[in-house]
């Protein structure tokens, strides 16, 4: 007879989503030894391996994927129960899991989150950064409640709502050969040195993939943590920056940089909200979606 509790199920979900027992244990606020013991206990109870372990991390076996689907369903039901019952004690307690691309995360979410969280003190929002293609899969499989991604990505059967409009542009120092252009292609940009976000960021991984498609490397001279810093180094003539137009226009008010549009179709970043089923979300999560759409 299988024996497990909600801590086991939550831990297993964290391990699979993090891709390793170490990182999953950290997300679940458990010591690594305790997490490993709980995972082994699950496997012994089931009589089958749930994870394939390697030096690169851990991934679910077919049995693990089946358990993950049930774990997500059970944990979501428990969260809804907690939310509904919390109303009788005078407060709402819940968590919203959001996955967003770099543009949404840095440019639009901070202000929206500030207003929503102030009005909902019992709610927490857990945000992870991913590329738009990754976001579709994470929302579809239940790893996140809500995704914010580029409107050009195929979201399959997910529900979608418009969020914001933006586009990627080139930030170039005054006097740079591209600074006087009306528009440039990404291929032309790759002929020059660049400054950008660190390699783990969703946008840098996206741009590297685009560069690989046309057979050219990205000559990243410096990697930074934020788009504002990218604009400052572009102004210092370290290299060109590819940043959201909203960031570039704001930075141009205090820096000597030119804002040059990119001609590539993917540069248009109409951002979209995606989710599996709005009606199935807890009331506080539905309120968050309504807040973002306002």
C-alpha positions, 0 to 999 in steps of 0.5 A: 500500500502506497504511503505519502503525505502532502509534503512528499507530493510537494517535494516531488513536484519541486524536484521535477520542476527544478531538475534536481533533488538539491534544488528541489529540496531548497525550494521545499525548504528541506535539508538535502538528506531529508529530501533524498530520504522522502524520495526514496520512501516514495519509490519504495512505497510505489515499488518503482523508480520515480526519478532518473538520476545523473550528474546533470540532475534528475528527471521523471521516469514514466511512473514519475510523470504519472505521479507528478500529474496526480501530485499537481492535481491534489496540491491544487485542490488543497490550495483551493480548499485553503483559500475557500476556508480562509474566508471564514477566518477573515483573510485570504491566503494563497500563492500564484505561480507565474512564469514570464519572459525577460521583457514582461518580468523587467518592464511591466510586472513590477508595477502591476505586482506592487498594486495587486499585492498591496490590495491582497496582503494574504497572497504571494506570487512566485515568479520564474523567468523562462523563454516564451517557448518554455512558458507554454509547456510549463503552463500546459503541464500545470507547473505554473498558473499563469504565463506571460510570453510573446504573442508570436508563440503558438499557445495551442489550447491554452486560454490567452488574453492581451497584456502589453505591447513592446518591441526590441530595439538596438541601443547604440552610442551616439557616433556608432556606425548603426546609430544613424540608421532608421532600422537594422536587422539582427544580422547587421547587429551581430557584426558588432560587439554587444552588451547584454544580460547574463547567459542564464537569462531568457532573452540572452538564450533566445537571442543566442538561438536566433544568432545560431539560426543564421550561423553567426556568434554573439560577441558579448563583451559584458553580461549584466543583470538588467536592461538599464545597465545594458543601456549605460554600457552602450552609452559608454561605447562598450557595445550595442545593446538589444533591449525593450523599446520602453527601456531604451526610450526611458534611458535615452532621456538621460544618456547619449544613445540612439534607439534603432528599431530591429527589422526582424519580425520576432522583435515585435513583443506583443505580450500575452497572458496564457493559462489553462482555465481561468474559471478553474483558478482560485478567486484571488488568482482570477483577480490577479489576471483581471488586474493584469488585463486592466 
